[in-house]
Amino acid sequence: MLQFTDKSIMPFGMHKGKQMADVPAEYLLFLYENNKCYGDVKNYIKENLEVIKSQIAFDKKKNNK
């Protein structure tokens, strides 16, 4: 089984066709926390969860300035 990377293509949802690195972090976290993803996408999010959460915190801090 191939493992998803940042260059893998999102296979479903409103960001279908984008590279995983280009899918908004908030969307990925929403999918994961609401059990709306499966398989490779779920594994990708789980493996990158800390990075995703850090990106969300960074984006919120940047937007509040």
C-alpha positions in Angstrom: 0.0 0.0 0.0 1.3 3.4 -1.0 1.3 6.0 1.7 -0.2 9.4 1.0 2.3 12.3 0.9 1.9 16.1 0.6 1.8 15.6 -3.2 -0.9 13.0 -3.2 -4.2 14.1 -4.7 -7.3 14.6 -2.4 -9.7 12.0 -3.7 -13.0 13.5 -2.5 -14.9 16.5 -1.1 -14.8 20.2 -1.9 -11.0 20.1 -2.4 -11.0 17.0 -4.6 -8.1 17.1 -7.1 -5.8 19.3 -5.0 -2.5 18.1 -3.6 -2.9 17.3 0.1 -0.5 20.1 1.0 -2.9 22.6 -0.7 -6.0 21.4 1.2 -6.7 23.8 4.0 -5.6 22.6 7.4 -9.0 23.5 9.0 -10.8 21.3 6.4 -8.5 18.3 7.1 -9.0 18.7 10.8 -12.8 18.9 10.3 -12.8 15.7 8.3 -10.8 13.9 10.9 -12.6 15.1 14.0 -16.0 14.4 12.4 -15.1 11.0 11.1 -15.7 12.1 7.5 -12.6 10.6 6.1 -11.2 7.1 5.6 -8.3 5.1 4.3 -5.3 6.9 3.1 -6.7 10.3 3.8 -7.4 9.5 7.4 -4.0 8.0 7.8 -2.4 11.1 6.2 -4.2 13.4 8.6 -3.5 11.2 11.6 0.2 11.2 10.7 0.3 14.9 10.2 -2.1 16.0 13.0 0.4 18.1 15.0 1.5 19.9 11.8 -2.1 20.5 10.8 -3.0 21.9 14.2 0.1 24.1 14.2 -0.9 25.5 10.8 -4.4 26.3 12.1 -2.9 28.1 15.1 -0.5 30.0 12.9 -3.2 31.1 10.5 -5.4 32.3 13.3 -2.6 34.3 14.9 -1.7 35.8 11.5 -5.3 36.8 10.8 -5.7 38.5 14.2 -2.9 40.9 13.5 
